[in-house]
Amino acid sequence: MTMYMPILVKGFEAMDDKIRFTTSQVDASLGVNACAAYASGDFKKAQTLLLEILDMEPSNWLARFYLATCYMKTDQLYAAQRAFRQIYEKTNDPELKTKACSLMQRVSGEMIEGGEKKPSEFGRFLDAPGLRLL
């Protein structure tokens, strides 16, 4: 099923005003609901739905792109940076790779500018270098 979601990232120019969002293994209503939540600005709900899609389709790079954008819009900057980097490193779509690279740089800049003001989501991931589990 193919759905269309508008790109809603302030200051980011898309090559067109919509991006194609395709799912093949999930219930179509899940994708439609994710699109609707994203378009209405309910990014927390969109995150939940996009994570469900990615559980079934981990290589759905468009879903991951929108998840990264949701993270960015909810100030989860480390998660956004990580998701954009994964897209940049693994997708074969040159347009998506370019968008992910641009937004990854933007998120990195916001993290540097924000310093202590930005939430860090604890600042680390379980696979982060230097993390010691007790």
DSSP file (Angstrom, degrees, kcal/mol; ACC not computed):
  #  RESIDUE AA STRUCTURE BP1 BP2  ACC     N-H-->O    O-->H-N    N-H-->O    O-->H-N    TCO  KAPPA ALPHA  PHI   PSI    X-CA   Y-CA   Z-CA
    1    1 A M              0   0    0      0, 0.0    22,-2.3     0, 0.0     2,-0.5   0.000 360.0 360.0 360.0 136.9    0.0    0.0    0.0
    2    2 A T  E     +A   22   0A   0     20,-0.2     2,-0.3    22,-0.0    20,-0.2  -0.930 360.0 173.7-111.4 129.3    1.3    3.5   -0.9
    3    3 A M  E     -A   21   0A   0     18,-3.4    18,-3.1    -2,-0.5     2,-0.4  -0.855  22.5-133.1-125.2 163.1    0.4    6.5    1.2
    4    4 A Y  E     -A   20   0A   0     -2,-0.3    16,-0.2    16,-0.2    -2,-0.0  -0.974  17.9-175.6-122.6 133.8    1.6   10.1    1.0
    5    5 A M  E     -A   19   0A   0     14,-1.7    14,-2.0    -2,-0.4     2,-0.1  -0.987  26.6-121.4-124.9 134.6    2.8   12.2    4.0
    6    6 A P  E     -A   18   0A   0      0, 0.0     2,-0.7     0, 0.0    12,-0.2  -0.459  28.6-113.3 -71.3 147.1    3.8   15.8    3.7
    7    7 A I        -     0   0    0     10,-1.1     7,-0.1     9,-0.1     2,-0.1  -0.730  36.8-178.8 -78.6 119.2    7.3   16.8    4.8
    8    8 A L        +     0   0    0     -2,-0.7     2,-0.6     2,-0.1    -1,-0.1  -0.404  30.6 127.8-120.6  54.7    6.8   18.9    7.9
    9    9 A V    >   -     0   0    0      3,-0.3     3,-2.1    -2,-0.1    -2,-0.1  -0.937  59.0-126.6-114.3 111.2   10.3   19.9    8.9
   10   10 A K  T 3  S+     0   0    0     -2,-0.6     3,-0.1     1,-0.3    -2,-0.1  -0.292  92.8  12.2 -58.2 130.9   10.6   23.6    9.4
   11   11 A G  T 3  S+     0   0    0      1,-0.2     2,-0.6    -2,-0.0    -1,-0.3   0.513 101.0 113.0  82.0   4.9   13.5   25.0    7.4
   12   12 A F    <   -     0   0    0     -3,-2.1     2,-0.6    -5,-0.0    -3,-0.3  -0.946  55.9-149.5-115.0 120.5   14.0   21.9    5.3
   13   13 A E        -     0   0    0     -2,-0.6     2,-0.2    -3,-0.1     4,-0.1  -0.762  11.1-154.2 -89.7 123.3   13.2   22.0    1.7
   14   14 A A        -     0   0    0     -2,-0.6     3,-0.1    -7,-0.1     5,-0.0  -0.535  26.7-118.3 -87.7 161.8   12.0   18.8    0.2
   15   15 A M  S    S+     0   0    0     -2,-0.2     2,-0.3     1,-0.1    -1,-0.1   0.778 102.8   3.7 -71.5 -25.3   12.4   18.0   -3.5
   16   16 A D  S    S-     0   0    0      2,-0.1    -9,-0.1     0, 0.0    -1,-0.1  -0.894  87.1-102.7-144.8 175.2    8.6   17.9   -3.7
   17   17 A D  S    S+     0   0    0     -2,-0.3   -10,-1.1   -11,-0.1     2,-0.3   0.555 100.7  41.6 -83.4  -5.3    6.0   18.6   -1.1
   18   18 A K  E     -A    6   0A   0    -12,-0.2     2,-0.4   -14,-0.0    -2,-0.1  -0.969  65.4-150.0-139.0 154.6    5.2   15.0   -0.4
   19   19 A I  E     -A    5   0A   0    -14,-2.0   -14,-1.7    -2,-0.3     2,-0.2  -0.968  27.3-113.5-124.0 141.8    7.1   11.8    0.1
   20   20 A R  E     -A    4   0A   0     -2,-0.4     2,-0.5   -16,-0.2   -16,-0.2  -0.527  26.5-164.6 -76.1 137.6    5.9    8.3   -0.8
   21   21 A F  E     -A    3   0A   0    -18,-3.1   -18,-3.4    -2,-0.2     2,-0.4  -0.978  10.6-176.0-126.6 115.1    5.3    6.0    2.1
   22   22 A T  E     -A    2   0A   0     -2,-0.5     2,-0.4   -20,-0.2   -20,-0.2  -0.925  10.4-179.6-120.2 135.8    5.0    2.3    1.3
   23   23 A T        +     0   0    0    -22,-2.3    -2,-0.0    -2,-0.4     5,-0.0  -0.976   8.3 171.3-126.6 147.1    4.2   -0.7    3.5
   24   24 A S  S    S+     0   0    0     -2,-0.4    -1,-0.1     3,-0.0     4,-0.1   0.616  77.3  37.8-123.8 -24.7    4.0   -4.2    2.3
   25   25 A Q  S    S+     0   0    0     28,-0.1     2,-0.3     2,-0.1     3,-0.0   0.452 100.9  76.4-111.7  -2.1    3.7   -6.4    5.4
   26   26 A V  S    S-     0   0    0      1,-0.1     2,-0.1     2,-0.0    -3,-0.1  -0.727  91.1 -86.0-112.9 160.8    1.6   -4.4    7.8
   27   27 A D    >>  -     0   0    0     -2,-0.3     3,-1.2     1,-0.1     4,-1.1  -0.403  37.6-130.7 -59.1 131.8   -2.1   -3.6    8.0
   28   28 A A  H 3> S+     0   0    0      1,-0.3     4,-2.5     2,-0.2     5,-0.2   0.819 104.6  62.9 -58.5 -33.0   -2.9   -0.6    5.8
   29   29 A S  H 3> S+     0   0    0      1,-0.2     4,-2.7     2,-0.2    -1,-0.3   0.829  97.3  57.8 -64.8 -29.9   -4.7    1.1    8.6
   30   30 A L  H <> S+     0   0    0     -3,-1.2     4,-2.0     2,-0.2    -1,-0.2   0.929 110.0  43.4 -63.5 -45.4   -1.5    1.2   10.7
   31   31 A G  H  X S+     0   0    0     -4,-1.1     4,-2.4     2,-0.2    -2,-0.2   0.900 114.1  50.0 -65.6 -42.3    0.2    3.2    7.9
   32   32 A V  H  X S+     0   0    0     -4,-2.5     4,-2.6     1,-0.2    -2,-0.2   0.919 111.8  48.4 -63.2 -43.5   -2.8    5.4    7.3
   33   33 A N  H  X S+     0   0    0     -4,-2.7     4,-2.6     2,-0.2    -1,-0.2   0.872 110.2  51.7 -65.7 -37.0   -3.0    6.2   11.1
   34   34 A A  H  X S+     0   0    0     -4,-2.0     4,-2.4     2,-0.2    -1,-0.2   0.920 111.3  48.0 -63.9 -43.3    0.7    6.9   11.2
   35   35 A C  H  X S+     0   0    0     -4,-2.4     4,-2.7     2,-0.2    -2,-0.2   0.928 113.1  47.8 -61.1 -45.8    0.3    9.3    8.3
   36   36 A A  H  X S+     0   0    0     -4,-2.6     4,-1.9     2,-0.2     6,-0.2   0.907 112.2  48.5 -64.6 -42.9   -2.7   11.0    9.9
   37   37 A A  H  X>S+     0   0    0     -4,-2.6     5,-2.2     2,-0.2     4,-0.6   0.920 114.1  46.8 -64.0 -43.3   -0.9   11.4   13.3
   38   38 A Y  H ><5S+     0   0    0     -4,-2.4     3,-1.1     1,-0.2    -2,-0.2   0.940 112.7  48.8 -63.1 -47.8    2.2   12.8   11.7
   39   39 A A  H 3<5S+     0   0    0     -4,-2.7    -1,-0.2     1,-0.3    -2,-0.2   0.819 111.2  50.4 -63.8 -31.6    0.2   15.2    9.5
   40   40 A S  H 3<5S-     0   0    0     -4,-1.9    -1,-0.3    -5,-0.2    -2,-0.2   0.528 118.0-110.5 -85.7  -5.2   -1.8   16.4   12.5
   41   41 A G  T <<5S+     0   0    0     -3,-1.1     2,-1.6    -4,-0.6     3,-0.2   0.562  75.7 134.6  89.5   8.4    1.3   17.0   14.6
   42   42 A D     >< +     0   0    0     -5,-2.2     4,-2.2    -6,-0.2    -1,-0.2  -0.599  22.7 165.1 -88.6  76.2    0.7   14.2   17.0
   43   43 A F  H  >  +     0   0    0     -2,-1.6     4,-2.3     1,-0.2    -1,-0.2   0.772  66.7  57.9 -71.6 -28.1    4.3   13.1   16.8
   44   44 A K  H  > S+     0   0    0      2,-0.2     4,-1.9    -3,-0.2    -1,-0.2   0.932 110.9  43.4 -65.5 -44.7    4.2   10.8   19.9
   45   45 A K  H  > S+     0   0    0      2,-0.2     4,-2.3     1,-0.2    -2,-0.2   0.911 113.0  52.5 -66.0 -41.7    1.4    8.8   18.4
   46   46 A A  H  X S+     0   0    0     -4,-2.2     4,-2.9     1,-0.2     5,-0.2   0.897 106.9  53.9 -60.2 -40.0    3.1    8.7   15.0
   47   47 A Q  H  X S+     0   0    0     -4,-2.3     4,-2.5     2,-0.2    -1,-0.2   0.940 108.4  48.7 -58.1 -48.2    6.3    7.4   16.8
   48   48 A T  H  X S+     0   0    0     -4,-1.9     4,-1.6     1,-0.2    -2,-0.2   0.925 114.9  44.1 -58.8 -46.8    4.4    4.6   18.3
   49   49 A L  H  X S+     0   0    0     -4,-2.3     4,-2.1     1,-0.2    -1,-0.2   0.893 112.9  50.9 -68.2 -40.1    2.8    3.6   15.0
   50   50 A L  H  X S+     0   0    0     -4,-2.9     4,-2.6     1,-0.2    -1,-0.2   0.878 107.6  53.8 -66.1 -36.6    6.0    4.0   13.0
   51   51 A L  H  X S+     0   0    0     -4,-2.5     4,-1.6    -5,-0.2    -1,-0.2   0.882 107.0  51.9 -63.8 -37.0    7.8    1.7   15.5
   52   52 A E  H  X S+     0   0    0     -4,-1.6     4,-1.0     2,-0.2    -2,-0.2   0.913 110.5  48.1 -63.4 -42.2    5.1   -0.9   15.0
   53   53 A I  H >X S+     0   0    0     -4,-2.1     4,-2.4     1,-0.2     3,-0.7   0.928 111.4  50.1 -62.4 -44.5    5.6   -0.7   11.2
   54   54 A L  H 3< S+     0   0    0     -4,-2.6    -1,-0.2     1,-0.2    -2,-0.2   0.759 100.3  64.1 -69.9 -24.0    9.4   -1.0   11.7
   55   55 A D  H 3< S+     0   0    0     -4,-1.6    -1,-0.2     1,-0.2    -2,-0.2   0.875 116.1  30.7 -61.9 -35.6    9.0   -4.0   13.9
   56   56 A M  H << S+     0   0    0     -4,-1.0    -2,-0.2    -3,-0.7    -1,-0.2   0.746 133.8  31.1 -93.6 -27.4    7.6   -5.8   10.9
   57   57 A E    ><  +     0   0    0     -4,-2.4     3,-2.0    -5,-0.2    -1,-0.2  -0.647  63.6 170.3-130.8  74.8    9.5   -4.0    8.2
   58   58 A P  T 3  S+     0   0    0      0, 0.0    -1,-0.1     0, 0.0    -4,-0.1   0.709  79.5  55.3 -63.7 -18.8   12.9   -3.0    9.6
   59   59 A S  T 3  S+     0   0    0     -3,-0.1     2,-1.5     1,-0.0     3,-0.1   0.157  70.5 118.7 -99.2  19.2   14.2   -2.0    6.2
   60   60 A N    <>  -     0   0    0     -3,-2.0     4,-2.0     1,-0.2     5,-0.2  -0.691  41.5-178.6 -83.2  91.2   11.3    0.5    5.5
   61   61 A W  H  > S+     0   0    0     -2,-1.5     4,-2.2     1,-0.2    -1,-0.2   0.786  75.4  55.8 -68.9 -29.5   13.6    3.5    5.2
   62   62 A L  H  > S+     0   0    0      2,-0.2     4,-2.3     1,-0.2    -1,-0.2   0.912 108.2  48.0 -69.2 -41.0   10.7    6.0    4.7
   63   63 A A  H  > S+     0   0    0      1,-0.2     4,-2.1     2,-0.2    -2,-0.2   0.911 112.9  49.2 -62.7 -41.0    9.1    4.9    7.9
   64   64 A R  H  X S+     0   0    0     -4,-2.0     4,-2.6     2,-0.2    -2,-0.2   0.872 108.1  54.5 -66.3 -36.3   12.4    5.2    9.7
   65   65 A F  H  X S+     0   0    0     -4,-2.2     4,-2.2     2,-0.2    -2,-0.2   0.932 110.6  45.1 -61.4 -45.9   12.9    8.7    8.1
   66   66 A Y  H  X S+     0   0    0     -4,-2.3     4,-2.4     2,-0.2    -2,-0.2   0.853 111.1  53.6 -68.9 -32.8    9.6    9.8    9.5
   67   67 A L  H  X S+     0   0    0     -4,-2.1     4,-2.5     2,-0.2    -2,-0.2   0.933 109.2  48.6 -63.4 -45.1   10.4    8.2   12.9
   68   68 A A  H  X S+     0   0    0     -4,-2.6     4,-2.3     1,-0.2    -2,-0.2   0.891 110.8  51.0 -61.2 -39.7   13.7   10.2   12.9
   69   69 A T  H  X S+     0   0    0     -4,-2.2     4,-2.6     2,-0.2    -1,-0.2   0.899 108.6  51.4 -65.5 -40.5   11.7   13.4   12.1
   70   70 A C  H  X S+     0   0    0     -4,-2.4     4,-1.4     2,-0.2    -2,-0.2   0.919 109.3  50.8 -60.9 -43.2    9.3   12.7   14.9
   71   71 A Y  H  <>S+     0   0    0     -4,-2.5     5,-3.0     1,-0.2     3,-0.4   0.924 111.1  48.9 -58.9 -44.0   12.2   12.3   17.3
   72   72 A M  H ><5S+     0   0    0     -4,-2.3     3,-1.5     1,-0.2    -2,-0.2   0.918 110.0  50.5 -62.7 -43.8   13.6   15.6   16.1
   73   73 A K  H 3<5S+     0   0    0     -4,-2.6    -1,-0.2     1,-0.3    -2,-0.2   0.700 111.3  48.6 -70.7 -19.4   10.3   17.4   16.5
   74   74 A T  T 3<5S-     0   0    0     -4,-1.4    -1,-0.3    -3,-0.4    -2,-0.2   0.137 118.4-110.4-104.9  18.5    9.9   16.1   20.1
   75   75 A D  T < 5S+     0   0    0     -3,-1.5     2,-1.2     1,-0.2    -3,-0.2   0.744  74.2 138.3  60.2  28.4   13.5   17.1   21.0
   76   76 A Q     >< +     0   0    0     -5,-3.0     4,-2.3    -6,-0.2    -1,-0.2  -0.620  24.1 165.2 -94.8  71.5   14.8   13.5   21.2
   77   77 A L  H  >  +     0   0    0     -2,-1.2     4,-2.8    42,-0.5     5,-0.2   0.830  64.3  51.4 -68.5 -37.3   17.9   14.6   19.5
   78   78 A Y  H  > S+     0   0    0     41,-0.3     4,-2.3     2,-0.2    -1,-0.2   0.922 113.1  46.6 -65.7 -41.9   20.2   11.7   20.2
   79   79 A A  H  > S+     0   0    0      2,-0.2     4,-2.4     1,-0.2    -2,-0.2   0.899 113.2  49.9 -65.5 -39.9   17.5    9.3   18.9
   80   80 A A  H  X S+     0   0    0     -4,-2.3     4,-2.9     2,-0.2     5,-0.3   0.939 110.9  48.8 -63.5 -46.9   17.0   11.4   15.8
   81   81 A Q  H  X S+     0   0    0     -4,-2.8     4,-2.3     1,-0.2    -2,-0.2   0.915 112.1  48.9 -59.3 -43.6   20.7   11.6   15.1
   82   82 A R  H  X S+     0   0    0     -4,-2.3     4,-2.2     2,-0.2    -1,-0.2   0.911 113.0  47.0 -63.8 -43.0   21.0    7.8   15.4
   83   83 A A  H  X S+     0   0    0     -4,-2.4     4,-2.2     2,-0.2    -2,-0.2   0.920 112.6  48.6 -67.1 -43.6   18.0    7.1   13.2
   84   84 A F  H  X S+     0   0    0     -4,-2.9     4,-2.7     1,-0.2    -1,-0.2   0.895 111.4  51.1 -62.9 -38.7   19.2    9.6   10.5
   85   85 A R  H  X S+     0   0    0     -4,-2.3     4,-2.5    -5,-0.3    -1,-0.2   0.909 108.3  51.4 -64.6 -41.1   22.7    8.1   10.6
   86   86 A Q  H  X S+     0   0    0     -4,-2.2     4,-1.8     2,-0.2     5,-0.3   0.914 111.8  47.2 -62.4 -41.9   21.2    4.6   10.2
   87   87 A I  H  X S+     0   0    0     -4,-2.2     4,-2.6     1,-0.2    -2,-0.2   0.950 112.4  49.8 -61.9 -48.8   19.2    5.7    7.1
   88   88 A Y  H  < S+     0   0    0     -4,-2.7    -2,-0.2     1,-0.2    -1,-0.2   0.885 115.9  42.4 -58.5 -41.0   22.3    7.5    5.6
   89   89 A E  H  < S+     0   0    0     -4,-2.5    -1,-0.2    -5,-0.2    -2,-0.2   0.777 125.4  29.4 -78.4 -26.8   24.5    4.4    6.1
   90   90 A K  H  < S+     0   0    0     -4,-1.8    -2,-0.2    -5,-0.2    -3,-0.2   0.697  91.6  93.1-114.3 -21.2   22.0    1.7    5.0
   91   91 A T     <  -     0   0    0     -4,-2.6   -32,-0.0    -5,-0.3    -4,-0.0  -0.426  51.2-157.2 -78.2 152.2   19.6    3.0    2.4
   92   92 A N        +     0   0    0     -2,-0.1    -1,-0.1     5,-0.0    -4,-0.0   0.424  65.6 105.0 -99.7  -2.4   20.2    2.7   -1.3
   93   93 A D     >  -     0   0    0      1,-0.2     4,-2.5     2,-0.0     5,-0.2  -0.710  57.6-160.1 -82.8 111.3   17.8    5.6   -2.1
   94   94 A P  H  > S+     0   0    0      0, 0.0     4,-2.1     0, 0.0    -1,-0.2   0.853  89.1  51.4 -64.4 -34.7   20.0    8.6   -3.0
   95   95 A E  H  > S+     0   0    0      2,-0.2     4,-2.2     1,-0.2     5,-0.2   0.931 113.5  43.9 -66.8 -44.7   17.2   11.2   -2.4
   96   96 A L  H  > S+     0   0    0      1,-0.2     4,-2.7     2,-0.2    -1,-0.2   0.877 111.9  54.0 -67.0 -37.9   16.5    9.8    1.1
   97   97 A K  H  X S+     0   0    0     -4,-2.5     4,-2.2     2,-0.2    -1,-0.2   0.901 109.4  48.5 -62.0 -41.6   20.2    9.5    1.8
   98   98 A T  H  X S+     0   0    0     -4,-2.1     4,-2.3     2,-0.2    -2,-0.2   0.914 112.8  47.1 -65.3 -44.2   20.7   13.2    1.0
   99   99 A K  H  X S+     0   0    0     -4,-2.2     4,-2.5     1,-0.2     5,-0.2   0.917 112.5  49.7 -64.1 -43.4   17.7   14.3    3.2
  100  100 A A  H  X S+     0   0    0     -4,-2.7     4,-2.4     1,-0.2    -2,-0.2   0.901 110.8  49.8 -63.2 -41.1   18.9   12.1    6.1
  101  101 A C  H  X S+     0   0    0     -4,-2.2     4,-2.1     2,-0.2    -1,-0.2   0.927 111.6  48.6 -63.0 -45.4   22.5   13.6    5.8
  102  102 A S  H  X S+     0   0    0     -4,-2.3     4,-1.9     1,-0.2    -2,-0.2   0.923 115.4  43.1 -61.1 -46.3   21.1   17.1    5.8
  103  103 A L  H  X S+     0   0    0     -4,-2.5     4,-2.7     2,-0.2    -1,-0.2   0.831 109.6  57.2 -72.4 -31.6   18.9   16.5    8.8
  104  104 A M  H  X S+     0   0    0     -4,-2.4     4,-2.2    -5,-0.2    -1,-0.2   0.912 108.8  47.1 -63.2 -41.7   21.6   14.6   10.7
  105  105 A Q  H  X S+     0   0    0     -4,-2.1     4,-2.2     2,-0.2    -2,-0.2   0.895 111.7  50.9 -65.5 -40.2   23.8   17.7   10.3
  106  106 A R  H  X S+     0   0    0     -4,-1.9     4,-2.1     2,-0.2    -2,-0.2   0.922 110.5  48.2 -63.7 -44.4   21.1   19.9   11.5
  107  107 A V  H  X S+     0   0    0     -4,-2.7     4,-2.3     2,-0.2    -2,-0.2   0.910 109.7  52.9 -62.8 -42.2   20.4   17.8   14.5
  108  108 A S  H  X S+     0   0    0     -4,-2.2     4,-2.0     1,-0.2    -1,-0.2   0.908 109.0  50.3 -59.9 -41.6   24.1   17.7   15.4
  109  109 A G  H  X S+     0   0    0     -4,-2.2     4,-2.7     1,-0.2    -1,-0.2   0.895 109.8  49.9 -62.8 -40.9   24.1   21.5   15.2
  110  110 A E  H  X S+     0   0    0     -4,-2.1     4,-2.6     1,-0.2    -1,-0.2   0.870 108.8  52.7 -66.0 -36.1   21.1   21.8   17.5
  111  111 A M  H  X S+     0   0    0     -4,-2.3     4,-1.2     2,-0.2    -1,-0.2   0.907 112.9  44.2 -65.9 -40.6   22.8   19.4   20.0
  112  112 A I  H  < S+     0   0    0     -4,-2.0    -2,-0.2     2,-0.2     3,-0.2   0.930 117.2  44.7 -69.3 -46.0   25.9   21.6   20.1
  113  113 A E  H  < S+     0   0    0     -4,-2.7    -2,-0.2     1,-0.2    -1,-0.2   0.883 112.4  51.9 -65.6 -39.3   24.0   24.9   20.3
  114  114 A G  H >< S+     0   0    0     -4,-2.6     3,-2.7    -5,-0.2     4,-0.2   0.757  77.4 169.4 -73.7 -24.9   21.6   23.6   22.9
  115  115 A G  G >< S-     0   0    0     -4,-1.2     3,-0.7     1,-0.3    -1,-0.2  -0.247  73.9  -7.6  50.8-125.4   24.2   22.3   25.3
  116  116 A E  G 3  S+     0   0    0      1,-0.2    -1,-0.3     4,-0.0     4,-0.1   0.574 125.5  76.3 -77.4 -10.4   22.6   21.5   28.6
  117  117 A K  G <  S+     0   0    0     -3,-2.7    -1,-0.2    -4,-0.1    -2,-0.2   0.761  80.8  77.5 -75.1 -25.1   19.3   22.9   27.6
  118  118 A K  S <  S-     0   0    0     -3,-0.7     2,-0.1    -4,-0.2   -42,-0.1  -0.661  89.2-111.3 -90.1 139.1   18.3   20.0   25.3
  119  119 A P        -     0   0    0      0, 0.0   -42,-0.5     0, 0.0   -41,-0.3  -0.417  23.0-160.0 -65.5 143.1   17.0   16.8   26.7
  120  120 A S    >   -     0   0    0    -43,-0.1     3,-3.4   -44,-0.1     4,-0.1   0.411  27.8-126.9-106.8   1.8   19.4   14.0   26.2
  121  121 A E  T 3  S-     0   0    0      1,-0.3     3,-0.5     2,-0.1   -45,-0.0   0.911  85.7 -48.7  47.6  43.3   17.2   11.0   26.6
  122  122 A F  T 3  S-     0   0    0      1,-0.2    -1,-0.3     3,-0.0     3,-0.0   0.356  84.5-109.0  72.4  -2.4   19.8    9.9   29.2
  123  123 A G  S <  S+     0   0    0     -3,-3.4     2,-0.3     1,-0.1    -1,-0.2   0.411  87.7  72.1  73.3  -2.8   22.4   10.7   26.6
  124  124 A R        -     0   0    0     -3,-0.5     2,-0.3    -4,-0.1    -1,-0.1  -0.951  60.6-144.7-144.5 161.6   23.5    7.2   25.9
  125  125 A F    >   -     0   0    0     -2,-0.3     3,-2.3     4,-0.1     6,-0.1  -0.857  37.3-107.3-120.2 160.0   22.4    4.0   24.3
  126  126 A L  T 3  S+     0   0    0     -2,-0.3     5,-0.1     1,-0.3     7,-0.1   0.767 121.6  48.2 -60.2 -25.2   23.1    0.5   25.5
  127  127 A D  T 3  S+     0   0    0      2,-0.1    -1,-0.3     3,-0.0     3,-0.1   0.278  83.4 127.7 -98.4  12.2   25.6    0.0   22.6
  128  128 A A    X   -     0   0    0     -3,-2.3     3,-1.6     1,-0.1     2,-0.1  -0.413  69.1-105.0 -68.7 141.1   27.4    3.3   23.2
  129  129 A P  T 3  S+     0   0    0      0, 0.0     3,-0.1     0, 0.0    -1,-0.1  -0.396 105.0  23.2 -63.3 142.0   31.2    3.1   23.6
  130  130 A G  T 3  S+     0   0    0      1,-0.3     2,-0.4    -2,-0.1    -2,-0.1   0.375  86.2 135.0  86.1  -4.8   32.3    3.5   27.1
  131  131 A L    <   -     0   0    0     -3,-1.6     2,-0.5    -6,-0.1    -1,-0.3  -0.646  37.4-162.5 -80.2 128.3   29.0    2.4   28.7
  132  132 A R        -     0   0    0     -2,-0.4     2,-0.4    -3,-0.1    -6,-0.0  -0.949   6.1-149.2-114.5 127.4   29.5    0.0   31.5
  133  133 A L              0   0    0     -2,-0.5    -2,-0.0     1,-0.1    -7,-0.0  -0.768 360.0 360.0 -92.2 137.2   26.6   -2.1   32.8
  134  134 A L              0   0    0     -2,-0.4    -1,-0.1     0, 0.0    -2,-0.0   0.462 360.0 360.0 -84.9 360.0   26.6   -3.0   36.4
